[in-house]
Amino acid sequence: MWNHSIDFNLIFTILKIAQRKIDKTIALLSIFETWKLQSNNIKKYEKNKKEFIEKRCCNHDINLLSIFLKEKEVIRHASIEFAKAYTINDGIPFVEKDKNRQQ
């Protein structure tokens, strides 16, 4: 569907949010991908990118997802706190070398 261009950590995180319901995961992923393509949303992230990185949130897709979820009122806490929780506390399981396997 997306030509295998989606970060596995993004799929993993959305699956957790959707409580492992595949239909809900696909719907949320589709809505997020559409939202992400809007340039003003990328600009929102670019303004706060340094703050995300300082908090050790280095996965840009997860960071964008956290902004999206906060904007859509899916999460109650700050987007940076969400990204930090999923990046550091929960530990996103896929690493850079996994991306190379896709190709």
Secondary structure, 3 states (H helix, E strand, C coil): CCCCCCCHHHHHHHHHHCCCCHHHHHHHHHHHHHHHCCHHHHHHHHHHHHHHHHCCCCCHHHHHHHHHHHHCCCCCCCHHHHHHHHHHHCCCCCCHHHHHHHC
